[in-house]
Amino acid sequence: MSETVRNTGLFALVGVLILITGVMQSWNSALLILNMGLISAIMALGVNLQWGFAGLFNIGIMGFVALGGLAAVLVSMPPVPEAWTAGGTGILLALLLGIVTIWGAMLAMAKLPKGRTRVLVLLAILVGGFFVFRAVFDPAVVQIEAVSPAATGYLGGLGLPILLAWPVGGLMAAGAAWLIGKTALGLRSDYLAIATLGIAEIIIAVLKNEDWLSRGVKNVIGIPRPLPYEIDLQSDPAFIERAAGLGLDPVMASTLYVKIGYAVLFLIVLLALLWMAQMALKSPWGRMMRAIRDNETAAEAMGKDVTRRHLQIFVLGSAICGIAGAMMTTLDGQLTPGTYQPLRFTFLIWVMVIVGGSGNNFGAVLGGMLIWFFWVQVEPIGLFVMELITSGLPEDSGLRAHLVESAAHMRLLTMGVILLLVLRFSPQGLIPEK
């Protein structure tokens, strides 16, 4: 079997699994799996750039995804005039003071000679700037969060089209990655992993606790959508007539219409990013990145700036994760910081990259689609299997109850088994790097 036929067959298998889900369960579930699978594939593509191209071990994926979600709020939600009147000026002034403090500290580091004087000046600037910042920032936050806390209690956004939030999410994640990379990319791989994980947790902690920015754990709901609401379609006579012509109920037709629309948008983004990643991989820049990944010492001996190239690829991969985060928040229609768990947004994405094929962009896409399907479907399939196995046992059997309840843990078990099988029989993934 040729490589092209084999790879095409693997993607066809994913399509068949989604079609079976539509036939056996519902097309609504199948399209939801497809949409989240496309978003997961984009995340896996971003991580593959970092690990597959450059060997950077980033386990702070969750933080960049969350920044993308925050971008959807800051760009698309309408501003809250009362909150801006109450404390908006104070927030802007406090942020400006923070920037001035950091700039002053950097200037002191650059201009003053090493010694006790420089240390004292730095301490004075940082400590004094901190207290001035808090003196302005804290009262403004209290005033903003007191404005209708059950409904708003935050500044809101810019009220722009939600699709603009996708590139903005990428830019925000890229900016954070640049700051992280400038300080952490000189570390060894295991220390880099610890640093990225810690920074991701800091980002999530900020989203959970700074209500004036993202409403914290109270969540932001009602985020605008790029597609019409189902209820509006169901009241549109022309849409109802078209649905009847297809033999569909208006409620089901509106749900399918919206989910198919999302799938088209996500597919366009995925194909564009995949094309750019492939062009980068085949370019001299891509060959240089893989040379640095394989032997940093030899690359440095050839005159390559390894740290600078690592920073480039780290920023690019994080930007893709930020775009995916904004897309996911758009699909959900809400920002829920409490759901940004490392298990889902770090471990699962790494499994996708490893199973699909590290260093191969098509492998990352395949892994994203396939692993997400199993992540969603393993639990109901496991429950069906357990009920089938225990069908001969009495209803009050303790063994039967235990086995049926254990189906809820099938996800983690299955992910581990899949990972072990792939590492044993295809260590380079389902679609290996050439």
N, C-alpha and C positions, 0 to 999 in steps of 0.2 A: 504494500500500500504506500503510495507516495505521500510526501509530507503535506502537500496541499489538500489532498483528499481527506487525510486523517484530521487535519485541523478544521476543515469544513464540516466534517462529520461531528466533531465535538461541539461546534456552535449549533449545528442542526439538532443535536441531542438536547441542548438547553431549550431550543424552540419547541421541540416535541414535549418536553416536560411541562412547559408553560401551557401548551395547548391541552395536554391531558388535565392539567389543573382546571382549565376553563370548562372542559367537558364534564369532569367528575365532580367538581365543586361548584364554582361559578366563574363567569368571565370577569366579574368585578374583582375577585381575588387574584385571578391570573394577571390582570392588567396592573393591579397594585404591586404584585411581585415583579412584573416587568419594569415598572417605573423605579422602584427602589433598587432593582438590579442594575439599571442603567446608572443611577447615582452612585451605587457602590462600585461599579466599574470605573467611573471617573475618579473616585477616591483611590482605588487600587492603581490606576494609571499614574496618579501623582506620587504615591509611595514608590512605585516601580522606577520612576525617574530618579528618586533619591537613592534607593537601595540597588536597583538593577543597573543603573548607569554609573553611579559613583560610590556605592558601598557605604552610604551614610545610614546609620541605624537610628531612625527617628521613631520614638514611641510617644511623641506628643501630638499625634494626629488629631486627637480629640479637641485640643485647643484651637487648631486652625479651622476645623469644621465648625466649632462654636462661633468663631469670629465671622465666618460666612453667614451663620444664622443671625448674628447681631446686625450684620450689614443689611439684611432684609428688613429689619425693624427700623434702623436709622434712615434708610432710603425711602421706604414705601409708606410707613405709617404717617398719618397726619400729625402735625405739631399740636401740642397742647398749649394754647395761648395763656391760660391762667398759670400754668407751671412756669412758662418762660417769664411772665410778669413777676411771679413770686421770687424766683431764684435763678433764672437763666443767666442774668448778667453776672451774678456771683460765681456761678460755675465756670463761665468763660474767663473771668478774671483770675480765678484760682488756677485754672489750667495754664494760663499765661504766666502766672507766678511760678508754677512748677517748671515750665520750660526755661524761664529766666534763671531759676536756681540751678538747673542742670547745666545750662550754658555757662554760668558763672563758675561752677566747679570745674568744668572742662577747661575753661580759660585759665583758671588758676593752676591747674595741673600742667598746662603747656608753657605758661610764662614764668612761673616761680621755680627756682632751683630746688633740688631735693634737699630736704632737711626739716627741722622742727617748724620753721616758719610756714612752709607750705602745708604741713599737716594741720597746724592750728587754723590757717586761713580756710582750708577745705572744711574743717569741722564747723567753723563759724558760718560759712555759706550754707552748708547742708542742713545743720541743725536750725539755724535761724530761718532759712527758707522753708523748712518743714513746718515750723510753728506758724509762720505767716500764712502758708498755704492752708493749713487746717483752720486757722482763724477765719479765713474767708470762705473755705469750702464747706465746712460743717453746717453753719447756719443756712446756707443756700440749699443744701441737701434736705434739711429738715423742712424748710418752707415748700420745696417742690413735692416731697413725698406726702405732705399734708393736704395736697390738692386732690380731692376725690380719690383717696387711696384704694377704694374698692374697684374703681373703674379705670383710673389712670395712675396718678401718683408718679409720673415720669414726664420727661420733656417731649417725648414723641419723636417723630422723624421729620423728613423733608416733604413727604407727600408726593414723591415722584413715582413713575411707573416701576413696578416690581422687577421687571426684566433688567433695569439698570443696576439692581442690587447684586446681580450675579457677578459682573466684572468688578464691582466695588468690593464684594466679598473676597474676590481674589486679590485685590490690591491691599485690603486690610491684612489678610493672612500673609501676603508677601512682605509687607512692612514689618509685621511682628517677626517673621522668619529672618529678615535682615538684621534686626536688633539681636535676636537670639544667636544667629550665625556669627556676628561680629565678636561675640563674647565666648561662644561655646564650640565653634568648629575647630579650634586648635586642640581640643581635648581628644583623648583616645576614644575609640568607639563606644566602650561601655560607659565612660563618663558622659559622653555626648547623649547617650540614651537616657541616663539619669537626669541630666539637665533638661532635656526636652520634655520628659514626663513631668518634672517639677513645674516647669513653666506652663505646661498645659493645665495642670491643677490650679495654678494661680489664676489663669484666665477664667476657668470655670467658677472659681471662688468669687471672682469679681462679678461675673454675670449673676451669680446666685444672691449676692449681698448688696450690690449697688442698685437699689430700686429706682433711683432717679434716672438710670441709664436704660435698664432692661426690665423693670418691674420685678426683678429677682425671681423668687420661687412662686410669685403670684401669676407669672406667665403673661405673655403678650398674645392675645387672641385676635382673630379677625384681620389677619394680615391680608392686604389686597392680593388678588390673583390675576394672572395673565389671561385667564379663560373665564367665561361666564359662569355664574353659579347655577347649580342644577335647578333650583327653584325658579329661576328666571326662564330657563329653557322650557320647563314644564308648563309655564303660562304663555308661551309663545305659540300662537296658532300654526304658524308655518312649520315650526319644529315638530309639533304634535302630528301634523299631517304627514311629514316625512317619516316619522317614527312608525305611524300606522301603516304607511306604504311598505315598510320593511317588516311588518308584523311584530313590532316591539312595543312593549308598554312604555309610555312616556317617562316614567320614573327610571326604569332600567336604561332606556335610550339616553337620557340625559347623563346618567352616571358613566355609561360607556363613552359617550362623546367627550366628556371632560377628561377622563383618564387616557383616552387615545390621544387627545390633544397634548396632554402632558408628555406622553411617550414620544410624540413627534418632536417636541421642543427638546427633551432630554437627549434624544438620539442625534439631533443636529449638533448639539454641544459636544457630545461624545465623539462623533465622527470628526468634527473640526479639531478637537484636542488630540485625537488619535493620529490624524494626518500630520499635525505639527510635530508630535512626538516621533513619528516615523521619519519625517524629514530631518529632525535633529539627530536621530540615531544614525542615519546614513551619512551625515555630514562630517567634515573633518573635526568639528567640535565634538560630535558624539563619539567618534573614534578616540579622540583625546581623553574624553571622560572615562571611557572604558579602560584605556591604558593607565590612567591614574588609579582607577579602582583596582586593577590587577597588580600594580607595583608602583606605589607612590615614590619610592626612592629613585627608581629608574626614571620616572617622569620628571622629578625635580632635577635630576642630573641632565636631562634634555632641555632644561630651562623653563619648564612649565610652573606657573604659580598655582600650586595645589590648593592652598587655602582659598584663594580667590575663585577658582573653579568650583570648589566645594560650596562656596557661598552662593554662586550662581544657581547651581542645580538644587540647592536646598530651598532657595527662594522660589524657583519655578515649581517644584513639587508641592510646596506649601500653598502656593497660589491656586493650584488646581484643586487641592483639598478645600480651600476657602470657597471656590466656585461651587463645588459639590455641596458644601454646607448651606450656602444660600439657596441652592436649588431644593434641597431637602426641606428647609423651612418654608419655602414657597409651596411645596407639595402638601405639607402638613397644615399650612395656614396658621401656624402659631409657633412661638418661640418658647420652649420649655427647658430652661437650663438644667433642671434636675434630671433630665433623661440623657445628658451627655456623660455616659459611663465608659470607662476605658475598655470594658469587655466588648462593647459593641463597636466602638469607633477606633480602637487600636488593635486589640487581639484579632478581631474578625477580619479587619482589612489586611493584616499581615498574613493570615491564613489564605486569603484570596490571592495575594501576590505569590506566596510560596507554592500553592497548589496549581495556580495557572501557569507559572513559569517566570521566575525572577529574571529580569533582563530582557524579556520579550513583551512588547506592548500588547500584542494580541493575546498573549498568555494572561496578562493582568486583566484584560477585559473579560476573557473567558472565566477566569477565577472569580471575578466580581459577580458575574451573573450566576454562575453555578453554585457558589458557596451561599449566596443570598437565598437562592431557591431552597437549598437544604436547611438553612437556618430557619426559614419560615415553615417549611413543610414537615420537618422531622418530627415535631411534637404531635401534630394530628395523625401522622402515619404511625408513630410509635404507640399512640393511644389505641388506634385500630388494631395494631398487631397484638398488643397486650390483652385487649378485650377478646380477640380471637383465640389467643393461647389459653386464656382462663375461662373460656366459655363453658367448659365442662365442670368447673368448680362451683360449689354452692354460692348463692348470693352473699351469705354472711361469712364467707371464708376470709380469714385474715390474710392468707397468702394472696388471694385474688385482689383484695383491697390494696395490699402493698405493691403488687406489680402494676396495677392500674395507676396508682399515684406516682410511681417511679417514671411514668411516661413524661412527666413534666421536666425530668432531668435528661431527656434524650438528646437535647441540643448539644450540650457540652460534650457528652460522650461521643456523639456522632462526629463533631468537629475534630475531636482528638483522633478517632479511628481513621477518618479521611486523611488527616495530616500524616499519620503514621504510615498508611498504605502508600500514599504518594511518595513520601520520603524513602520508603523501602523499594518500591518498584519503578519509580520515575523521579529520582532525586532532583532533577533539574526542572520538574514541573510537567504539566500535561503538554504544554507547548514550549519546549526548551529554547533557550537563547542559542542563536546560530553561532 
